[in-house]
Amino acid sequence: MAYVIGSTCIDVKDGACQDVCPVESIYEGGRMMYIQPDECIDCGLCLSVCPVSAIYAQDELPEHERDFLRANAEFFGSSVTGWGSPGGADARHISTLDHPLVAGHKIPAPY
């Protein structure tokens, strides 16, 4: 079971999660960070430092965030980055691309 980054990361990309990930399984996309599910070791360190509470254990993902489970996995596939399982986030694995769910996500207007 991997951790999943949800919608509150969009347009934030704080990066604290990347800094603490011991296996470098968190990668930067255009508008948000993504966890490579095959590389995640389920340690939960990322969850503990996320300033916007965007990270969930897969089995605790709220219903309204379920599509992000698919988006995190598909981000690494051929239809978005084509990276597969790169083996660790580094300067070669930063993308301006996003999964279509994220690319088309509209942030609610402020009150």
Secondary structure, 3 states (H helix, E strand, C coil): CCEEECHHHCCCCCCHHHHHCCCCCEEECCCCEEECCCCCCCCCHHHHHCCCCCEEEHHHCCHHHCHHHHHHHHCCCCCCCCCCCCCCCCHHHECCCCCHHHHCCCCCCCC
